[in-house]
Amino acid sequence: MGKLRSFFVLALLVFGQGITETALADIIAGRITDARTGEELIGANVFILETGQGASTNLDGEYIILNVGPGTYTLRITYVGYQTQRIENVVVRTDLTTRIDVAMQTDPALSGDEVVVIAEQPLIRKDETATRQTISGDQIKSLPVQNFADVVSLQSGVVSAGRRSFNVRGGRSNEVAFMVDGIMVRDPVSGTAATNIGNDMIEELTLLSGTFNAEYGNAMSGVVNITTREGGNTYRGLAEVNQSFGFINEQSDTLFGRPASNLYAFRLDGPIIRDRLSFLISAEHYDENPFTPFGYDNGYNAFAKFTLRPRPGTKLNFSGRYSQENYQTYNHSYKYIPDSWNFQEAESFQGMIQLTQSLTSRMALNATVSYFWQDYFRGLDKPVEDYLQSVTFRNPEFVGEFYASANPTSREETTTSTINARADLIWAPNNTHEIKAGVQFQQFNIDWFEIINIQAVQPYITDVRGQRPYEGAIYVQDKIEQDNFVLNIGLRFDFANQRSNFRADPLREETEVSSEPIYQFSPRIGISHPISANSILRFSYGRFFQNPDFRYIYENNFYEFGTREPLFGSPDLDAQRTTAYEFGLIHQFSERAAVTLSAYYKDIRGLIGTEYIPQGALVNDRPAFTSYSVFVNEAYANVRGFELSTDLRLTRNLDVIGSYTYSIAKGSASSELEGFPRRLPSSRLYFLDFDKRHLLNIRATLNMGESDGPQFFNIRPFANSIMGIVISGSSGYPYTPTGRDIGFVDRNSERYPITYTVDVFASRSFTISGRQQMSIFTNITNLTNRRNVRNIYTDTGRPDEFTLRPQSEEWILNPSNWFPPRTVNFGIRYTF
């Protein structure tokens, strides 16, 4: 803790010297005019009640407020001789401009009465030059989801690949950047999301799945950016209990157990010093048991944020976030000895100081210094030397079925920390240009130990201690907004240095050299052009750069080649690169219906794979005395497809959002290790393992107010209620059929069965007194209890039939071959 305390002291000193962080330029802008004459009003005052930010109109009646932050706000507009306007429900989104134009009425009596207007959220935004999907924390509450990963998987173009892992628009799962409050929280060794965050901590979740602006980097397929809540001038609180009862989730099929999940959440926020200092604290505990014979998933999430506004135009956020996870996945071979199978533990902490400083009315500086630490363990709770050296089976009659005694063959421990500093300057010289420029620097500290083939005479060991690579970036960007077009244009420069020595020839110690820095210039451009009052054309292009995960750099850093199939990392790996194009058409049919059609193409080069060096092959003009493999930038992929999205506000109470995605992802390798061992390079392209041709997501929300719904004997049973339904479906993954005498078949030429689910959320709220409310809700996943197939046997294409050799029925009927059955939860939520 001494080091951590020193870090925060250092961070405060750094702020004093003017080093700054990420700028999420969430803007409110518009024009104030006279309602009768249409003339611009000069010097009208626009004020945000929740934050104290404000601006005055210029000679053209225009105003702009920078760095508002995502959320819902209330504006007050005042001008001498005119009625004060109060604009409520002004929704601000990350990186976008919310335009509020106001026509003010004269007030001859000078009564001072306010005119209250409820702002309508626009169906289409002309400053969106590429695909952006945003959902607020309040909207998440009305969805049948357990965590933010469930929310991401509902977005168009997204295929869930497991625990907080996604394939976005045909990319590999480690091509997605995960950010919390603008700061990366990805495990630098594995490339996965290295943290969890409770839904009640989320103000807004944004997925950038198309091309994205120059301020975002080190990602090739998408960016998930979560903005956390802040405290305000009103005390607010939440307490929630969400539980499932075993007897309700009892399964008629004895193959499956009773899934259960429990969630306990708490949040409190409000002022410490009104208008100056506020706080927010949030915590949750979750505990899940799957439908398989064993396995579990439980953990804690905690979050605290203090917001200081010492003077107008200055805001400081001090936040800390902690998560702890313990989980075990089901392994069919270990069905009768679950304590002998791997368990996994993950822990993370993020401390952050953020400064927002207005330099002038049209220039702002944002700053963040962040410390992110994560620890991961996979294995058994005993020393490696105590692992069993052999296996026995329960029934020797069948080959390789259930273990009677065994231990896993690998173990992994990872501890990493990242110090991140980033500076961004935002300047809006007028209401046409928004210019952003920034720098970022990340310093990593990596400890990673992994042992594979524990039972072998010479196990395969990677032991990395105290490696300190770094990465950085510089960018500049301009958003130009005119009446007939919006242009986003930017340039980004990324660089990285692994700061490691390695062998140019892995078999010869004397060939040791130092790694070289890698870098790339990445241009980004996006154009949005209204072709009519209700239609917008848009086009975007970008080059995207992603540094290799450190797993592929430091693998087998002791150069052990006595193992049967040695594999070596490569500190001289180059970055992976994607060139992406997107074309879109948006049309608003009415005030309540809009449709977006987006077509895209991605060309992906330099993907990491393995190269096999056979014994005797020449390496640096010398023959290899043994065969081995090495990580190289050798794989290629391309993805093309289109997305059709609809936003239907059918009535005041009913919203329907739907998306359909058609995609083709082809390449030479689906993963980094696909060619290991001994596969020679191939230029033949095939459908990648995660290619899903068709994706469908529909979510509908019915929100009933206090006076809505039918009335029976002066009672409205559906008043203050919410009902949400989510329908998700997709075609199957590709696979390569196998079997006796099948002959030659194309790789991934067949498909898994289609899958679909229907999930439901329903709640009813009751007012206790004042703002205090009690809500009773239910959450049902897989309402129809459909048996969706997760895994199949490639000889039959079925999850329950295997023909290649004699196997017991119990072994063939592996419950993890299916996705979870229906699960019902009930909950109570108290808010004030």
C-alpha positions in Angstrom: 0.0 0.0 0.0 3.0 2.3 0.5 3.8 2.2 -3.2 0.1 2.9 -4.0 0.1 5.9 -1.7 3.2 7.2 -3.3 1.7 6.9 -6.7 -1.3 9.1 -5.8 1.0 11.7 -4.3 3.0 11.7 -7.5 -0.1 11.9 -9.6 -1.2 15.0 -7.7 2.2 16.6 -8.4 1.9 15.7 -12.0 -1.4 17.4 -12.3 0.1 20.5 -10.8 2.6 20.5 -13.7 -0.3 20.3 -16.3 0.0 16.7 -17.6 -3.5 15.6 -18.7 -5.7 12.7 -19.8 -8.4 11.5 -22.1 -10.9 13.9 -23.5 -14.4 12.7 -24.0 -15.7 15.7 -25.8 -19.4 15.4 -24.8 -20.9 18.7 -26.0 -24.1 20.6 -25.7 -24.4 23.3 -28.4 -27.1 25.3 -30.1 -28.6 28.7 -31.0 -30.9 31.0 -29.0 -33.3 33.1 -31.0 -36.4 35.3 -30.6 -39.5 33.1 -31.2 -41.4 35.9 -33.0 -38.7 37.4 -35.2 -36.2 34.6 -35.5 -33.4 37.1 -34.6 -30.3 35.8 -32.7 -30.2 36.7 -29.0 -26.7 37.9 -28.0 -25.6 37.2 -24.4 -28.3 34.7 -23.5 -27.1 32.5 -20.6 -27.3 28.7 -20.8 -26.8 26.9 -17.5 -26.7 23.1 -16.6 -28.4 22.7 -13.3 -26.7 19.4 -12.3 -23.1 20.4 -13.0 -23.0 24.2 -12.8 -21.5 24.5 -16.3 -22.7 27.2 -18.5 -22.1 29.5 -21.5 -23.3 32.7 -23.1 -24.4 33.1 -26.7 -22.1 35.0 -29.2 -22.9 37.5 -31.9 -24.6 34.8 -33.9 -26.7 33.6 -31.0 -24.6 30.4 -30.7 -23.4 28.8 -27.5 -21.3 25.7 -26.8 -20.6 23.8 -23.5 -17.6 21.4 -23.6 -16.9 18.3 -21.5 -20.4 17.8 -20.1 -20.1 14.1 -19.6 -22.6 11.4 -20.6 -25.9 11.5 -18.8 -29.3 13.2 -18.6 -29.4 16.9 -17.7 -31.6 19.9 -17.2 -30.8 23.3 -18.9 -32.0 26.7 -17.8 -31.8 29.5 -20.4 -32.3 33.1 -19.3 -32.3 36.5 -21.1 -33.6 39.8 -19.9 -37.1 40.5 -21.1 -37.8 36.9 -22.1 -39.4 34.0 -20.3 -36.9 31.6 -18.7 -36.7 28.3 -20.5 -36.2 25.0 -18.6 -35.2 22.1 -20.8 -35.5 18.7 -19.1 -34.3 15.3 -20.2 -31.3 16.5 -22.3 -29.4 13.3 -23.1 -25.7 13.7 -23.7 -23.7 10.8 -25.3 -19.9 10.2 -25.3 -18.0 12.0 -28.0 -21.2 13.4 -29.6 -22.8 16.8 -29.8 -26.2 17.3 -28.4 -27.9 20.2 -30.2 -30.5 22.2 -28.3 -31.9 25.2 -30.2 -34.3 27.4 -28.3 -36.7 30.0 -29.5 -37.6 32.3 -26.5 -40.8 34.1 -25.9 -40.9 37.7 -24.7 -42.2 38.3 -21.2 -43.9 41.7 -21.1 -45.0 41.3 -17.5 -41.5 40.2 -16.4 -43.1 37.6 -14.2 -40.1 35.3 -14.1 -42.1 32.2 -14.8 -40.3 29.3 -16.3 -41.4 27.5 -19.5 -40.7 23.8 -19.0 -39.9 21.8 -22.2 -39.1 18.0 -22.3 -36.3 17.4 -24.8 -36.8 14.6 -27.2 -33.9 12.4 -27.9 -33.2 12.4 -31.7 -33.7 9.2 -33.6 -30.7 10.0 -35.8 -27.6 12.0 -35.2 -25.8 13.5 -38.2 -22.4 13.7 -36.4 -22.2 9.9 -36.1 -19.9 9.1 -39.0 -19.6 5.4 -38.2 -21.4 2.7 -36.2 -21.8 3.5 -32.6 -24.1 1.7 -30.2 -24.9 3.3 -26.8 -27.0 2.2 -23.9 -27.5 4.0 -20.6 -27.4 2.6 -17.1 -31.1 3.2 -16.7 -31.8 1.3 -19.9 -29.7 -1.6 -18.7 -31.9 -1.9 -15.6 -34.9 -2.8 -17.8 -33.0 -5.6 -19.7 -32.8 -9.3 -18.7 -29.0 -9.1 -18.2 -26.7 -10.0 -15.3 -23.6 -8.0 -16.2 -22.1 -5.6 -18.8 -20.9 -8.6 -20.9 -24.5 -9.6 -21.5 -25.2 -6.0 -22.6 -22.3 -6.0 -25.1 -23.5 -9.4 -26.6 -26.8 -7.8 -27.5 -25.3 -5.3 -29.9 -25.2 -5.8 -33.6 -22.2 -7.5 -35.1 -21.1 -9.0 -31.7 -20.7 -12.8 -31.1 -20.1 -13.8 -27.5 -16.9 -15.9 -27.3 -17.1 -16.7 -23.6 -16.4 -14.9 -20.4 -16.2 -11.2 -21.3 -14.8 -12.2 -24.6 -16.3 -11.2 -28.0 -15.8 -11.5 -31.7 -16.8 -8.1 -33.1 -17.5 -8.0 -36.9 -15.5 -11.1 -37.6 -12.4 -10.2 -35.6 -10.5 -12.3 -33.1 -11.6 -12.0 -29.5 -8.5 -10.2 -28.4 -9.0 -7.4 -30.9 -11.5 -5.5 -28.6 -10.3 -2.7 -26.3 -12.1 -2.5 -22.9 -12.1 0.9 -21.3 -13.5 2.3 -18.0 -13.8 6.1 -17.9 -11.5 6.3 -21.0 -8.7 4.1 -19.6 -7.8 0.6 -20.9 -8.4 -2.3 -18.5 -7.2 -5.2 -20.7 -4.9 -7.9 -19.4 -1.7 -7.1 -21.3 -0.6 -10.8 -21.3 -3.8 -12.5 -22.6 -5.6 -9.5 -24.2 -8.9 -10.2 -22.4 -11.0 -7.9 -20.2 -9.2 -8.0 -16.9 -11.9 -6.7 -14.6 -15.6 -6.8 -13.8 -17.9 -3.9 -13.1 -21.4 -3.9 -11.6 -24.4 -2.7 -13.7 -25.3 -0.2 -11.0 -21.9 1.6 -11.4 -22.5 2.2 -15.1 -23.7 5.6 -16.4 -23.3 4.7 -20.1 -21.9 1.8 -22.1 -20.7 2.5 -25.7 -19.6 0.0 -28.3 -17.6 1.3 -31.3 -17.8 -1.5 -33.8 -17.1 0.3 -37.0 -14.2 2.7 -37.7 -13.5 5.0 -34.8 -11.8 8.3 -34.3 -8.0 8.9 -33.8 -8.4 9.3 -30.1 -8.9 5.5 -29.8 -6.1 3.1 -30.5 -4.6 -0.4 -29.9 -7.8 -2.1 -31.1 -8.7 -3.5 -34.5 -12.3 -4.7 -34.1 -14.0 -2.6 -31.5 -13.9 -0.5 -28.4 -16.1 -1.0 -25.3 -16.1 2.2 -23.3 -17.9 2.3 -19.9 -18.5 5.6 -18.2 -19.2 5.3 -14.4 -21.6 7.4 -12.5 -21.0 10.5 -10.4 -22.6 11.8 -7.3 -24.8 15.0 -7.4 -26.5 17.5 -5.2 -29.3 15.1 -4.3 -28.9 12.0 -2.1 -29.8 8.9 -4.0 -29.6 5.3 -3.0 -30.3 1.8 -4.1 -30.4 -1.6 -2.4 -31.1 -4.8 -4.5 -31.5 -8.5 -3.8 -31.8 -10.7 -6.9 -32.2 -14.5 -6.3 -33.2 -17.7 -8.0 -35.0 -20.5 -6.2 -33.9 -24.0 -7.0 -37.3 -25.6 -7.2 -38.4 -23.1 -9.9 -35.4 -24.0 -12.0 -35.7 -27.7 -11.7 -35.2 -29.4 -15.0 -37.3 -32.2 -16.4 -34.3 -33.6 -18.2 -32.1 -35.3 -15.6 -29.0 -34.5 -17.8 -29.1 -30.9 -16.4 -29.0 -29.6 -12.9 -30.7 -26.6 -11.4 -29.0 -23.3 -12.4 -29.0 -20.7 -9.7 -27.7 -17.1 -9.4 -27.9 -14.6 -6.6 -26.9 -10.9 -6.6 -26.8 -8.4 -3.8 -26.1 -4.8 -4.7 -25.9 -1.4 -3.0 -25.3 2.2 -4.1 -25.3 5.5 -2.4 -24.4 9.0 -3.7 -25.0 12.6 -2.9 -23.4 15.8 -1.7 -20.8 16.3 0.9 -20.5 20.0 0.3 -23.3 21.2 -2.0 -22.2 22.3 -5.4 -18.6 21.6 -4.4 -18.0 18.0 -3.3 -20.0 14.9 -3.9 -19.5 11.1 -3.5 -20.7 7.8 -4.9 -20.1 4.4 -3.4 -21.3 1.1 -4.9 -20.8 -2.6 -4.1 -22.2 -5.9 -5.2 -21.7 -9.6 -4.6 -22.8 -12.3 -7.0 -22.9 -16.1 -6.7 -23.8 -18.4 -9.6 -24.0 -22.2 -9.9 -24.4 -23.6 -13.4 -26.6 -26.4 -14.7 -23.6 -28.7 -15.1 -22.6 -31.3 -12.4 -20.0 -28.9 -11.0 -18.6 -25.4 -11.4 -19.3 -22.0 -9.9 -18.8 -18.3 -10.4 -18.8 -15.8 -7.5 -17.2 -12.5 -6.7 -17.3 -8.9 -5.5 -17.2 -5.5 -7.2 -16.7 -2.3 -5.3 -16.5 1.3 -6.5 -16.0 4.7 -4.9 -15.8 8.2 -6.6 -15.4 11.6 -5.1 -16.1 14.6 -7.3 -14.6 18.0 -6.4 -15.6 21.3 -8.1 -13.4 23.8 -6.3 -14.4 26.7 -8.7 -16.4 27.1 -11.9 -14.8 25.4 -14.8 -12.7 22.9 -12.7 -13.6 19.4 -11.8 -11.6 16.7 -10.1 -12.7 13.0 -9.9 -10.9 10.7 -7.5 -12.1 7.1 -8.0 -11.1 3.6 -7.0 -12.5 0.3 -8.3 -11.9 -3.2 -7.0 -13.1 -6.6 -8.3 -12.5 -10.2 -7.2 -13.6 -13.3 -9.0 -13.5 -17.0 -8.2 -14.8 -19.5 -10.8 -14.5 -23.0 -12.1 -15.6 -24.3 -15.5 -17.0 -27.7 -16.1 -14.7 -30.4 -17.5 -16.5 -33.6 -18.5 -13.5 -35.8 -17.8 -13.4 -34.6 -14.2 -17.1 -35.1 -13.5 -16.5 -37.4 -10.5 -13.4 -35.6 -9.2 -14.2 -31.8 -9.5 -11.7 -30.9 -6.7 -9.0 -32.2 -9.0 -9.8 -29.8 -11.8 -8.5 -26.2 -12.2 -10.1 -23.4 -10.4 -9.5 -19.8 -11.4 -9.1 -16.6 -9.4 -8.9 -13.0 -10.7 -8.4 -9.8 -8.8 -8.0 -6.2 -10.0 -7.8 -2.7 -8.7 -7.9 0.6 -10.6 -7.1 4.0 -9.0 -7.7 7.1 -11.0 -7.5 10.9 -10.8 -9.2 12.9 -13.5 -9.1 16.6 -14.0 -11.4 18.6 -16.3 -10.3 22.2 -16.7 -12.0 24.9 -18.8 -9.2 27.2 -20.1 -11.6 29.5 -21.9 -15.3 29.3 -22.9 -14.2 27.3 -25.9 -11.1 25.5 -24.8 -10.8 22.7 -22.2 -8.1 20.4 -20.9 -8.8 16.9 -19.5 -6.3 14.9 -17.5 -6.2 11.4 -16.0 -3.5 9.5 -14.3 -4.4 5.9 -13.7 -2.9 2.9 -11.9 -4.4 -0.5 -12.9 -3.3 -3.8 -11.2 -4.6 -7.3 -11.9 -3.7 -10.7 -10.7 -4.8 -14.1 -12.2 -4.3 -17.7 -11.1 -5.3 -20.9 -12.8 -4.5 -24.3 -11.2 -4.8 -26.3 -8.0 -4.2 -25.2 -4.5 -1.0 -27.1 -4.1 2.6 -26.9 -5.3 3.4 -28.1 -8.8 5.6 -30.8 -7.6 2.6 -32.4 -5.8 0.5 -32.7 -9.0 -0.3 -36.3 -9.8 2.0 -37.8 -12.4 -0.4 -40.3 -14.0 -4.1 -40.8 -14.6 -6.6 -43.6 -14.0 -10.1 -44.1 -15.4 -13.3 -45.1 -13.7 -14.1 -47.6 -16.5 -11.2 -49.0 -18.5 -13.6 -50.6 -21.0 -14.0 -47.2 -22.7 -11.0 -45.3 -23.9 -10.3 -41.9 -22.3 -13.6 -41.4 -20.4 -14.1 -40.2 -16.8 -11.0 -39.9 -14.6 -10.8 -41.8 -11.3 -7.7 -39.8 -10.5 -5.9 -37.1 -12.4 -4.6 -33.5 -12.3 -4.4 -30.8 -14.9 -1.3 -30.6 -17.1 -0.8 -26.8 -16.8 -0.8 -24.0 -14.3 -0.6 -20.2 -14.8 0.0 -17.2 -12.5 0.0 -13.6 -13.8 0.4 -10.3 -12.1 0.6 -7.1 -14.1 0.3 -3.4 -13.4 -0.1 -0.5 -15.8 0.5 3.2 -15.2 -1.4 5.2 -17.8 -1.1 9.0 -18.4 -2.8 10.8 -21.2 -3.3 14.4 -22.1 -6.1 15.9 -24.3 -6.8 19.4 -25.4 -10.2 20.3 -26.9 -10.7 23.6 -28.7 -13.9 24.7 -30.4 -13.0 28.0 -32.1 -16.5 28.2 -33.4 -19.6 26.0 -33.6 -18.2 24.5 -36.8 -14.9 23.1 -35.7 -14.1 20.9 -32.7 -10.3 20.2 -32.6 -8.8 17.6 -30.3 -5.2 16.7 -29.8 -3.7 14.4 -27.2 -0.8 12.2 -26.1 -0.9 8.9 -24.1 1.8 6.8 -22.4 1.5 3.4 -20.8 4.1 1.7 -18.7 3.6 -2.0 -17.9 5.2 -4.2 -15.2 4.7 -7.9 -16.0 5.2 -11.0 -13.9 4.0 -14.2 -15.6 4.6 -17.8 -14.8 3.2 -20.7 -16.8 4.1 -24.4 -16.8 2.7 -26.8 -19.4 3.1 -30.6 -19.5 3.7 -30.7 -15.8 3.9 -34.5 -15.8 6.6 -34.6 -18.5 10.3 -35.1 -17.8 11.0 -31.7 -19.2 7.9 -29.5 -18.6 7.4 -26.4 -20.7 8.0 -23.3 -18.6 7.7 -19.6 -19.1 8.9 -17.4 -16.2 8.8 -13.7 -16.9 9.8 -11.4 -14.0 9.8 -7.6 -14.0 9.5 -6.9 -17.7 8.7 -3.2 -18.2 7.6 -2.6 -21.8 5.9 0.6 -22.7 3.5 2.0 -25.4 2.4 5.5 -26.4 0.4 7.5 -28.9 -0.1 11.0 -30.2 -3.1 12.1 -32.1 -4.8 15.1 -33.6 -8.4 15.3 -34.9 -10.9 17.8 -36.2 -14.7 17.5 -36.3 -16.1 19.9 -38.8 -19.9 20.4 -38.6 -21.7 22.2 -41.4 -25.4 22.2 -42.2 -24.9 19.8 -45.2 -22.1 17.6 -43.9 -20.0 16.5 -40.9 -16.4 15.6 -41.4 -14.3 13.7 -38.8 -10.6 13.7 -39.9 -7.7 12.6 -37.7 -4.2 11.1 -37.6 -2.8 8.9 -34.9 0.8 7.8 -34.3 1.4 4.7 -32.1 4.7 3.4 -30.9 5.8 0.6 -28.6 9.0 -1.0 -27.2 9.1 -4.4 -25.7 12.5 -3.6 -24.1 13.6 -7.2 -24.2 16.6 -9.2 -25.5 15.9 -12.3 -27.6 17.6 -14.8 -29.9 17.4 -14.2 -33.6 18.0 -17.9 -33.8 16.2 -19.5 -30.8 18.6 -22.5 -30.8 21.8 -20.5 -30.5 22.5 -18.3 -27.5 25.2 -16.2 -29.3 22.5 -14.7 -31.6 21.0 -12.6 -28.9 19.8 -9.1 -30.0 17.6 -6.3 -28.6 14.0 -5.7 -29.7 13.3 -2.7 -31.9 10.5 -0.2 -31.4 7.4 -0.6 -33.6 5.2 2.2 -34.8 2.5 3.2 -37.3 0.7 6.3 -38.6 -3.0 5.6 -38.7 -5.2 8.0 -40.7 -9.0 8.1 -39.9 -11.7 9.8 -41.8 -15.5 9.8 -41.5 -18.1 11.8 -43.5 -21.8 12.2 -42.7 -23.9 14.0 -45.4 -27.6 14.7 -45.1 -29.2 14.1 -48.5 -32.6 15.2 -47.3 -34.3 16.4 -44.2 -34.7 12.7 -43.1 -31.8 10.9 -44.7 -28.1 10.8 -44.1 -25.3 9.1 -46.1 -22.1 8.4 -44.3 -18.7 6.9 -45.1 -15.7 6.1 -43.0 -12.2 4.8 -43.5 -9.4 4.0 -41.1 -6.2 2.1 -40.4 -6.0 0.4 -37.1 -3.0 -0.8 -35.1 -2.8 -3.4 -32.3 0.4 -4.4 -30.5 0.9 -8.1 -29.8 -0.3 -9.4 -26.4 2.8 -10.1 -24.3 2.0 -13.8 -24.2 3.3 -14.1 -27.7 6.4 -12.0 -27.0 7.8 -13.7 -23.9 6.7 -17.3 -24.4 9.4 -19.8 -23.4 11.8 -17.0 -22.5 14.4 -19.6 -21.2 14.6 -21.1 -24.7 13.9 -24.7 -23.5 14.1 -26.9 -26.7 14.3 -30.3 -25.0 10.5 -30.6 -25.0 8.8 -32.5 -27.7 7.4 -29.5 -29.6 9.2 -26.3 -28.5 7.5 -23.0 -29.2 9.3 -19.6 -28.7 7.9 -16.1 -28.3 9.2 -13.2 -30.5 9.9 -9.8 -29.0 10.4 -8.5 -32.5 6.8 -9.2 -33.5 5.3 -6.4 -35.5 1.9 -4.9 -34.8 -1.2 -6.3 -36.3 -2.9 -4.0 -38.8 -6.5 -3.6 -40.1 -7.7 -1.4 -42.9 -11.5 -0.9 -42.5 -14.2 0.8 -44.6 -17.8 1.5 -43.8 -20.7 2.9 -45.8 -24.0 3.7 -44.2 -27.5 5.0 -45.0 -29.8 6.3 -42.3 -33.4 7.2 -43.0 -36.0 8.5 -40.5 -39.5 7.5 -41.7 -41.3 9.5 -39.1 -40.9 11.0 -35.7 -41.0 7.5 -34.2 -39.2 5.3 -36.7 -35.7 5.2 -38.2 -33.6 2.6 -40.0 -29.8 2.4 -40.5 -28.1 0.2 -43.1 -24.3 -0.1 -42.8 -22.0 -2.1 -45.1 -18.4 -2.8 -44.1 -15.2 -4.4 -45.2 -12.0 -5.2 -43.2 -8.6 -6.2 -44.5 -6.5 -7.7 -41.7 -2.8 -8.3 -42.1 0.0 -9.4 -39.8 -2.1 -11.5 -37.5 -0.1 -13.5 -35.1 0.4 -17.2 -35.9 3.1 -19.8 -35.7 5.8 -20.8 -38.2 7.2 -24.3 -38.1 10.9 -24.7 -38.6 11.8 -28.3 -39.4 15.0 -29.9 -38.4 17.8 -29.0 -40.9 16.1 -25.8 -42.2 18.4 -22.9 -42.6 18.0 -20.2 -39.9 20.5 -17.3 -40.4 22.4 -19.5 -42.8 22.8 -22.3 -40.3 20.7 -25.5 -40.2 18.4 -26.0 -37.2 19.6 -29.0 -35.2 16.0 -29.7 -34.0 12.5 -28.7 -35.2 10.6 -25.9 -33.4 7.9 -23.3 -33.8 8.0 -19.6 -33.3 5.3 -16.8 -33.2 5.3 -14.7 -36.3 3.1 -12.2 -38.1 1.9 -14.6 -40.8 -1.9 -14.8 -40.8 -4.4 -12.9 -43.0 -8.1 -12.4 -42.8 -10.9 -10.3 -44.4 -14.4 -9.6 -43.3 -17.3 -8.2 -45.2 -21.0 -7.8 -44.3 -23.8 -5.5 -43.5 -26.0 -4.5 -40.6 -29.6 -3.4 -40.6 -30.8 -1.6 -37.5 -34.2 -0.2 -36.6 -35.2 2.2 -33.8 -39.0 2.2 -33.4 -40.7 4.4 -30.8 -44.1 2.9 -31.5 -45.9 4.8 -28.7 -45.0 7.0 -25.8 -44.5 3.8 -23.7 -43.2 1.2 -26.2 -39.7 1.2 -27.8 -38.4 -1.5 -30.1 -34.8 -1.8 -31.2 -33.7 -4.4 -33.6 -30.6 -5.4 -35.6 -29.8 -8.0 -38.2 -26.1 -8.7 -39.2 -24.9 -10.6 -42.2 -21.2 -11.3 -42.2 -18.5 -13.4 -43.9 -15.2 -13.8 -42.1 -12.5 -15.7 -43.9 -8.8 -16.1 -43.2 -5.8 -18.3 -43.0 -5.9 -19.0 -39.2 -8.6 -18.6 -36.6 -6.2 -18.3 -33.7 -2.6 -17.7 -32.8 -2.0 -21.4 -32.0 -4.0 -22.9 -34.9 -0.8 -23.8 -36.8 1.0 -25.3 -33.7 2.5 -27.8 -33.9 3.9 -28.7 -37.3 1.5 -27.1 -39.7 3.1 -25.5 -42.7 2.0 -22.0 -43.7 -1.1 -21.9 -46.0 -2.4 -19.2 -48.2 -5.8 -20.9 -48.6 -8.6 -18.9 -47.0 -11.5 -20.6 -45.2 -14.4 -19.6 -43.0 -13.0 -18.7 -39.6 -14.0 -20.7 -36.6 -16.0 -17.8 -35.1 -17.7 -16.8 -38.4 -21.5 -16.6 -37.9 -23.3 -15.7 -41.0 -26.5 -14.4 -39.5 -27.2 -12.6 -36.2 -30.5 -11.2 -35.0 -31.2 -9.2 -31.9 -34.6 -7.6 -31.0 -35.3 -5.9 -27.7 -38.6 -4.3 -26.8 -39.3 -2.2 -23.7 -42.8 -1.2 -22.4 -42.6 1.5 -19.8 -45.8 2.4 -18.0 -46.2 5.5 -16.0 -48.3 6.2 -12.9 -51.4 7.0 -14.9 -50.9 4.4 -17.7 -52.6 1.1 -18.4 -56.2 -0.1 -17.9 -58.1 0.8 -14.8 -60.2 -1.6 -12.7 -62.2 -0.3 -9.8 -59.9 2.8 -9.5 -56.8 0.6 -9.6 -54.2 0.5 -12.4 -52.5 -2.9 -12.0 -49.8 -2.1 -14.6 -49.0 1.4 -13.5 -45.3 2.1 -12.7 -44.2 -1.1 -14.4 -41.6 -2.0 -17.0 -41.5 -5.1 -19.2 -38.6 -5.9 -21.4 -38.2 -8.7 -23.9 -35.1 -9.7 -25.8 -35.0 -12.1 -28.7 -31.6 -13.3 -29.9 -30.8 -15.7 -32.7 -27.9 -16.7 -34.9 -26.8 -19.3 -37.4 -24.2 -21.8 -36.3 -20.4 -21.8 -36.2 -18.6 -23.6 -39.0 -16.9 -26.9 -38.4 -15.0 -29.5 -40.5 -16.8 -32.9 -40.7 -14.8 -36.0 -39.8 -15.5 -39.8 -40.0 -14.4 -43.0 -41.5 -13.9 -43.0 -45.3 -15.2 -39.5 -45.6 -12.5 -38.5 -48.0 -11.3 -34.9 -48.6 -13.5 -32.2 -47.2 -13.1 -28.4 -47.2 -12.1 -26.9 -43.8 -15.1 -25.5 -41.9 -17.5 -26.6 -44.7 -20.4 -27.5 -42.4 -22.4 -25.5 -39.8 -23.6 -26.0 -36.2 -27.4 -25.8 -35.7 -29.0 -22.4 -35.4 -29.6 -21.0 -31.8 -32.1 -18.6 -30.4 -33.3 -17.5 -27.0 -36.1 -15.4 -25.6 -35.4 -13.5 -22.3 -37.9 -11.5 -20.3 -37.7 -8.8 -17.6 -40.7 -7.4 -15.7 -41.0 -5.1 -12.8 -43.6 -3.2 -10.8 -42.8 -0.2 -8.6 -44.6 1.1 -5.6 -44.1 4.5 -4.0 -43.5 4.4 -0.3 -43.2 8.1 0.3 -41.6 11.0 -1.5 -38.9 9.6 -3.8 -38.7 6.3 -2.0 -39.8 3.4 -4.2 -39.9 -0.4 -3.8 -39.7 -2.5 -7.0 -40.5 -6.2 -7.4 -39.1 -7.8 -10.5 -38.4 -11.0 -12.3 -35.8 -11.9 -14.8 -36.2 -15.0 -17.0 -33.5 -16.2 -19.4 -34.3 -18.8 -22.1 -38.0 -18.4 -21.5 -38.9 -21.3 -23.9 -36.3 -23.6 -22.4 -34.8 -24.3 -25.8 -31.9 -26.7 -25.9 -29.4 -24.6 -27.9 -26.3 -26.5 -29.0 -22.9 -25.3 -27.8 -20.7 -28.2 -29.0 -21.1 -31.0 -31.5 -19.4 -34.2 -32.5 -17.9 -33.6 -35.9 -18.6 -37.1 -37.2 -22.4 -36.6 -36.8 -22.9 -32.9 -36.5 -25.0 -33.6 -33.3 -24.4 -32.9 -29.6 -25.7 -36.3 -28.5 -24.4 -38.8 -31.1 -20.9 -40.1 -31.6 -19.9 -43.0 -34.0 -16.1 -43.1 -34.4 -15.4 -45.5 -31.5 -17.4 -47.2 -28.7 -18.2 -44.7 -25.9 -20.7 -44.9 -23.0 -24.0 -43.0 -23.3 -23.1 -41.0 -20.2 -19.9 -39.8 -21.8 -21.6 -38.9 -25.1 -24.3 -36.9 -23.3 -22.0 -34.1 -22.1 -24.2 -31.4 -20.5 -21.8 -28.7 -21.6 -22.7 -29.5 -25.2 -25.7 -27.3 -24.6 -26.2 -23.7 -23.5 -28.0 -23.1 -20.2 -31.7 -24.0 -19.8 -34.4 -21.7 -18.5 -33.4 -19.8 -15.4 -35.9 -17.7 -13.3 -34.8 -15.0 -10.8 -36.9 -12.8 -8.5 -35.7 -9.6 -7.0 -36.5 -6.6 -4.8 -35.0 -3.1 -5.4 -35.3 -0.2 -3.0 -34.5 3.3 -4.3 -34.7 6.8 -3.0 
